[in-house]
Amino acid sequence: MRTTRLAIPDVVLIEPKVFGDTRGFFFESFNQRAFDEATGTSYQFVQDNHSRSCRGVLRGLHYQIQKPQGKLVRVVRGAVWDVAVDIRKTSPTFGQWVGAELSEDNQHQLWVPPGFAHGFVVLSETADFLYKTTDYYAPQHERCIAWDDKTLAIGWPSLGTTAIQLSVKDLAGSALADAEVYDI
């Protein structure tokens, strides 16, 4: 696999080696040893999640203020624009974001470590989004930062005439300035 540390070096883009021919393809979607070497971490994953969304659905920017989750995310059908926002108060990249397109065609994965808010918008007609987490879902600790927070100025891609669709929870996301953030 090939790995690239993004503008926020703790966030890593992972490009697995895909073996394909006229019959289809094969690739190793996860290997603990290779993941640890690529990210310089030793996290263990405890939960796998799968979501399906239609074009224009934007989920995020989510995080858990206690029991923070690292997420290894990928798309197995369709395409999304995926975003990680550093909300570690003492980090030199606090309040900065990075993004990458993840799709069934490029097979890329993104490692979003604990201490980050995470979100994505669906670019294709539908997208199946899979992610592994380093801690269990704890709804009482879940928080949301507004996807369109002006101080973050995230470069969400244009969807043409398709409107952004948000959940009630995501509509109520707070500004970064008002959000609970990590003291790490």
Phi, psi and omega in degrees: 000153176251138180235147178226123173282130184277188182302331168260106192299339179286342178267126188238128173271127183246126179243101181291155175281119183256129177254118183220157174206196184297341180278340184142215182212167174216140168206155177277112184278342176203136175216116186303313182298313180295321178297313180301316180295319183291323185260347183071026181237177175221039179291147172250141180267140185241349185208139172246137180233154180221125174235149174238133181219157178261168183309134177091348177290128177243123179247124177126179013264110189259151172195165175247120184291330169242153186057051182301143182253131162275147182228132170253111191245149177201165180242130178254347175212127179090205183208145176224159166258119187251138187228139173237133181240125179285116178239033174269110189306325183268003182282142176294345179251021178306132178082001177263158181229157171225154180217159179206147173277130176243132183210166174294335181281317183271345178058017181289153175234156178233129174266117179248104186287165173305146181101003181239147167272149187224144175199168177206157173236141183276127181264332183266177179301318171216162176214136171257119188245123180246141174208143175263144179235151181270353174215163183284153176297130180228088188303331180293342180253359182288138178227166181216131173258140182301131181298333184251024178305125185293329179289331177283322179049052180293136181274067178295139181289154176289139177250018181065235182272358179282128179278149173292135177245128182236150172284166176302317180300316182288330174298332182268009180303145182267163174290151178305320181299334181256357187278150168288131179235171182279139178272020180258000000 
